[in-house]
Amino acid sequence: FDPRHYAGTHCYGFPKTGPHRLRFLLESVKDLRETLKKKGSTLVVRKGKPEDVVCDLITQLGCVGVVAFHEEVREVLSWFKGKISEVSSA
């Protein structure tokens, strides 16, 4: 979970995610985790900026073969890919 989604935005100071949407997201993640558990898998959930969380995972695991993103905003995706490239080339 990216904390920036729960803070005020530059548009009138409203949060990107309000309490009802947050509850929906938490319930959805809980349901997904339970479904995966029944199938013998698991779901790892992290809190933090995605660029930091993915960098930490790369450091902890030594390498990551595949990283998938949901494209929210093209500019953010381009910036994020640049950050990942910096870490993976270091």
Backbone as JSON Lines, residues from 0, in Angstrom:
{"i":0,"aa":"F","n":[0.84,-1.18,0.0],"ca":[0.0,0.0,0.0],"c":[0.88,1.24,0.0]}
{"i":1,"aa":"D","n":[0.65,2.09,-0.96],"ca":[1.43,3.32,-1.11],"c":[0.79,4.4,-0.24]}
{"i":2,"aa":"P","n":[1.5,4.9,0.78],"ca":[0.93,5.9,1.68],"c":[0.52,7.19,0.97]}
{"i":3,"aa":"R","n":[1.09,7.44,-0.2],"ca":[0.72,8.65,-0.94],"c":[-0.72,8.62,-1.43]}
{"i":4,"aa":"H","n":[-1.31,7.43,-1.5],"ca":[-2.7,7.31,-1.94],"c":[-3.69,7.69,-0.84]}
{"i":5,"aa":"Y","n":[-3.2,7.86,0.36],"ca":[-4.09,8.15,1.49],"c":[-3.85,9.53,2.07]}
{"i":6,"aa":"A","n":[-2.96,10.28,1.44],"ca":[-2.69,11.65,1.88],"c":[-3.44,12.62,0.97]}
{"i":7,"aa":"G","n":[-3.44,13.86,1.33],"ca":[-4.07,14.87,0.49],"c":[-3.36,14.99,-0.84]}
{"i":8,"aa":"T","n":[-4.1,15.3,-1.87],"ca":[-3.52,15.47,-3.19],"c":[-3.33,16.95,-3.48]}
{"i":9,"aa":"H","n":[-2.78,17.23,-4.62],"ca":[-2.62,18.62,-5.03],"c":[-3.95,19.22,-5.49]}
{"i":10,"aa":"C","n":[-4.95,18.39,-5.66],"ca":[-6.27,18.86,-6.11],"c":[-7.18,19.07,-4.9]}
{"i":11,"aa":"Y","n":[-7.19,20.24,-4.38],"ca":[-8.09,20.63,-3.29],"c":[-7.82,19.91,-1.97]}
{"i":12,"aa":"G","n":[-6.71,19.19,-1.85],"ca":[-6.35,18.54,-0.59],"c":[-7.15,17.3,-0.25]}
{"i":13,"aa":"F","n":[-7.96,16.8,-1.19],"ca":[-8.73,15.58,-0.93],"c":[-7.84,14.36,-1.1]}
{"i":14,"aa":"P","n":[-8.04,13.33,-0.29],"ca":[-7.23,12.12,-0.45],"c":[-7.61,11.38,-1.73]}
{"i":15,"aa":"K","n":[-6.63,10.69,-2.32],"ca":[-6.91,9.88,-3.49],"c":[-7.82,8.71,-3.11]}
{"i":16,"aa":"T","n":[-7.66,8.25,-1.89],"ca":[-8.44,7.11,-1.4],"c":[-9.12,7.51,-0.1]}
{"i":17,"aa":"G","n":[-10.44,7.51,-0.1],"ca":[-11.2,7.83,1.09],"c":[-11.44,6.6,1.94]}
{"i":18,"aa":"P","n":[-12.13,6.75,3.06],"ca":[-12.34,5.64,3.99],"c":[-13.13,4.48,3.39]}
{"i":19,"aa":"H","n":[-14.11,4.75,2.55],"ca":[-14.92,3.67,1.97],"c":[-14.11,2.86,0.96]}
{"i":20,"aa":"R","n":[-13.35,3.57,0.14],"ca":[-12.51,2.86,-0.83],"c":[-11.42,2.08,-0.13]}
{"i":21,"aa":"L","n":[-10.85,2.65,0.93],"ca":[-9.82,1.94,1.69],"c":[-10.38,0.66,2.29]}
{"i":22,"aa":"R","n":[-11.56,0.73,2.87],"ca":[-12.17,-0.47,3.44],"c":[-12.39,-1.53,2.35]}
{"i":23,"aa":"F","n":[-12.87,-1.1,1.18],"ca":[-13.06,-2.01,0.06],"c":[-11.73,-2.66,-0.34]}
{"i":24,"aa":"L","n":[-10.67,-1.86,-0.45],"ca":[-9.37,-2.4,-0.81],"c":[-8.87,-3.42,0.21]}
{"i":25,"aa":"L","n":[-9.01,-3.09,1.49],"ca":[-8.55,-4.01,2.54],"c":[-9.34,-5.31,2.52]}
{"i":26,"aa":"E","n":[-10.65,-5.21,2.32],"ca":[-11.47,-6.42,2.24],"c":[-11.1,-7.25,1.01]}
{"i":27,"aa":"S","n":[-10.81,-6.59,-0.1],"ca":[-10.44,-7.29,-1.32],"c":[-9.1,-8.01,-1.17]}
{"i":28,"aa":"V","n":[-8.14,-7.33,-0.54],"ca":[-6.83,-7.95,-0.33],"c":[-6.95,-9.13,0.63]}
{"i":29,"aa":"K","n":[-7.76,-8.98,1.66],"ca":[-7.98,-10.08,2.61],"c":[-8.6,-11.28,1.89]}
{"i":30,"aa":"D","n":[-9.59,-11.02,1.05],"ca":[-10.24,-12.1,0.29],"c":[-9.26,-12.77,-0.66]}
{"i":31,"aa":"L","n":[-8.44,-11.97,-1.35],"ca":[-7.44,-12.54,-2.25],"c":[-6.45,-13.41,-1.5]}
{"i":32,"aa":"R","n":[-6.0,-12.93,-0.34],"ca":[-5.05,-13.72,0.46],"c":[-5.67,-15.06,0.88]}
{"i":33,"aa":"E","n":[-6.93,-15.02,1.32],"ca":[-7.61,-16.25,1.73],"c":[-7.79,-17.21,0.55]}
{"i":34,"aa":"T","n":[-8.14,-16.67,-0.61],"ca":[-8.3,-17.51,-1.8],"c":[-6.97,-18.15,-2.19]}
{"i":35,"aa":"L","n":[-5.91,-17.38,-2.19],"ca":[-4.59,-17.92,-2.52],"c":[-4.15,-18.97,-1.51]}
{"i":36,"aa":"K","n":[-4.45,-18.73,-0.24],"ca":[-4.08,-19.69,0.8],"c":[-4.76,-21.04,0.57]}
{"i":37,"aa":"K","n":[-6.03,-21.01,0.17],"ca":[-6.77,-22.25,-0.12],"c":[-6.14,-23.01,-1.29]}
{"i":38,"aa":"K","n":[-5.45,-22.28,-2.17],"ca":[-4.81,-22.89,-3.33],"c":[-3.34,-23.22,-3.08]}
{"i":39,"aa":"G","n":[-2.91,-23.05,-1.83],"ca":[-1.54,-23.39,-1.47],"c":[-0.52,-22.29,-1.74]}
{"i":40,"aa":"S","n":[-0.97,-21.08,-1.91],"ca":[-0.07,-19.98,-2.18],"c":[-0.23,-18.93,-1.09]}
{"i":41,"aa":"T","n":[0.33,-17.76,-1.29],"ca":[0.22,-16.7,-0.3],"c":[0.27,-15.34,-1.0]}
{"i":42,"aa":"L","n":[0.02,-14.33,-0.25],"ca":[0.09,-12.96,-0.76],"c":[0.89,-12.14,0.22]}
{"i":43,"aa":"V","n":[1.93,-11.51,-0.27],"ca":[2.75,-10.64,0.56],"c":[2.29,-9.21,0.31]}
{"i":44,"aa":"V","n":[1.97,-8.51,1.37],"ca":[1.51,-7.13,1.27],"c":[2.52,-6.25,2.0]}
{"i":45,"aa":"R","n":[2.93,-5.21,1.34],"ca":[3.88,-4.28,1.94],"c":[3.28,-2.89,1.97]}
{"i":46,"aa":"K","n":[3.71,-2.1,2.94],"ca":[3.3,-0.7,3.04],"c":[4.53,0.15,2.78]}
{"i":47,"aa":"G","n":[4.39,1.1,1.89],"ca":[5.49,2.0,1.59],"c":[5.43,2.45,0.15]}
{"i":48,"aa":"K","n":[6.34,3.3,-0.2],"ca":[6.4,3.76,-1.58],"c":[6.85,2.58,-2.45]}
{"i":49,"aa":"P","n":[6.13,2.3,-3.53],"ca":[6.48,1.14,-4.35],"c":[7.94,1.13,-4.8]}
{"i":50,"aa":"E","n":[8.47,2.29,-5.16],"ca":[9.86,2.32,-5.6],"c":[10.82,1.9,-4.49]}
{"i":51,"aa":"D","n":[10.49,2.18,-3.24],"ca":[11.31,1.74,-2.11],"c":[11.08,0.27,-1.8]}
{"i":52,"aa":"V","n":[9.82,-0.15,-1.81],"ca":[9.48,-1.54,-1.47],"c":[10.1,-2.5,-2.48]}
{"i":53,"aa":"V","n":[9.98,-2.19,-3.77],"ca":[10.55,-3.07,-4.8],"c":[12.07,-3.09,-4.69]}
{"i":54,"aa":"C","n":[12.68,-1.95,-4.44],"ca":[14.14,-1.9,-4.25],"c":[14.56,-2.76,-3.07]}
{"i":55,"aa":"D","n":[13.82,-2.7,-1.98],"ca":[14.12,-3.53,-0.82],"c":[13.98,-5.01,-1.15]}
{"i":56,"aa":"L","n":[12.94,-5.37,-1.91],"ca":[12.76,-6.77,-2.3],"c":[13.91,-7.25,-3.18]}
{"i":57,"aa":"I","n":[14.34,-6.41,-4.12],"ca":[15.46,-6.77,-4.97],"c":[16.71,-7.0,-4.13]}
{"i":58,"aa":"T","n":[16.93,-6.12,-3.15],"ca":[18.09,-6.26,-2.28],"c":[17.99,-7.54,-1.43]}
{"i":59,"aa":"Q","n":[16.81,-7.79,-0.86],"ca":[16.61,-8.96,0.0],"c":[16.72,-10.27,-0.78]}
{"i":60,"aa":"L","n":[16.17,-10.31,-1.98],"ca":[16.12,-11.55,-2.75],"c":[17.33,-11.74,-3.65]}
{"i":61,"aa":"G","n":[18.09,-10.7,-3.86],"ca":[19.25,-10.8,-4.72],"c":[18.94,-10.5,-6.17]}
{"i":62,"aa":"C","n":[17.77,-10.89,-6.63],"ca":[17.36,-10.55,-7.99],"c":[15.87,-10.81,-8.12]}
{"i":63,"aa":"V","n":[15.28,-10.15,-9.05],"ca":[13.87,-10.33,-9.33],"c":[13.75,-10.51,-10.83]}
{"i":64,"aa":"G","n":[13.16,-11.63,-11.25],"ca":[13.04,-11.91,-12.67],"c":[11.92,-11.14,-13.33]}
{"i":65,"aa":"V","n":[10.82,-10.98,-12.65],"ca":[9.66,-10.31,-13.23],"c":[9.04,-9.39,-12.2]}
{"i":66,"aa":"V","n":[8.77,-8.17,-12.61],"ca":[8.06,-7.22,-11.76],"c":[6.91,-6.69,-12.6]}
{"i":67,"aa":"A","n":[5.68,-6.79,-12.09],"ca":[4.5,-6.33,-12.83],"c":[3.92,-5.1,-12.16]}
{"i":68,"aa":"F","n":[3.42,-4.19,-12.97],"ca":[2.83,-2.96,-12.46],"c":[1.46,-2.76,-13.07]}
{"i":69,"aa":"H","n":[0.61,-2.14,-12.29],"ca":[-0.65,-1.66,-12.83],"c":[-0.4,-0.21,-13.2]}
{"i":70,"aa":"E","n":[-0.61,0.13,-14.44],"ca":[-0.3,1.46,-14.92],"c":[-1.38,2.44,-14.51]}
{"i":71,"aa":"E","n":[-1.07,3.31,-13.58],"ca":[-2.02,4.32,-13.14],"c":[-1.83,5.61,-13.92]}
{"i":72,"aa":"V","n":[-0.59,6.04,-14.04],"ca":[-0.28,7.27,-14.74],"c":[1.03,7.04,-15.49]}
{"i":73,"aa":"R","n":[1.04,7.34,-16.77],"ca":[2.23,7.07,-17.58],"c":[3.48,7.75,-17.04]}
{"i":74,"aa":"E","n":[3.36,8.98,-16.56],"ca":[4.54,9.69,-16.06],"c":[5.1,8.99,-14.83]}
{"i":75,"aa":"V","n":[4.23,8.53,-13.96],"ca":[4.67,7.84,-12.75],"c":[5.33,6.52,-13.13]}
{"i":76,"aa":"L","n":[4.76,5.81,-14.07],"ca":[5.33,4.54,-14.5],"c":[6.73,4.73,-15.08]}
{"i":77,"aa":"S","n":[6.91,5.74,-15.9],"ca":[8.23,6.01,-16.49],"c":[9.25,6.34,-15.39]}
{"i":78,"aa":"W","n":[8.85,7.17,-14.45],"ca":[9.74,7.53,-13.34],"c":[10.1,6.29,-12.52]}
{"i":79,"aa":"F","n":[9.1,5.45,-12.25],"ca":[9.29,4.25,-11.44],"c":[10.24,3.27,-12.14]}
{"i":80,"aa":"K","n":[10.07,3.09,-13.43],"ca":[10.95,2.2,-14.18],"c":[12.39,2.69,-14.11]}
{"i":81,"aa":"G","n":[12.58,4.01,-14.17],"ca":[13.92,4.57,-14.04],"c":[14.54,4.26,-12.7]}
{"i":82,"aa":"K","n":[13.74,4.35,-11.63],"ca":[14.24,4.05,-10.28],"c":[14.64,2.58,-10.18]}
{"i":83,"aa":"I","n":[13.82,1.68,-10.74],"ca":[14.11,0.25,-10.69],"c":[15.39,-0.04,-11.48]}
{"i":84,"aa":"S","n":[15.55,0.6,-12.63],"ca":[16.77,0.41,-13.43],"c":[18.0,0.84,-12.66]}
{"i":85,"aa":"E","n":[17.91,1.95,-11.93],"ca":[19.03,2.43,-11.13],"c":[19.44,1.38,-10.1]}
{"i":86,"aa":"V","n":[18.47,0.81,-9.41],"ca":[18.77,-0.17,-8.36],"c":[19.3,-1.46,-8.94]}
{"i":87,"aa":"S","n":[18.68,-1.93,-10.02],"ca":[19.09,-3.22,-10.58],"c":[20.46,-3.14,-11.26]}
{"i":88,"aa":"S","n":[20.88,-1.95,-11.68],"ca":[22.22,-1.82,-12.29],"c":[23.3,-1.55,-11.26]}
{"i":89,"aa":"A","n":[22.91,-1.27,-10.03],"ca":[23.89,-0.95,-8.98],"c":[24.56,-2.18,-8.42]}
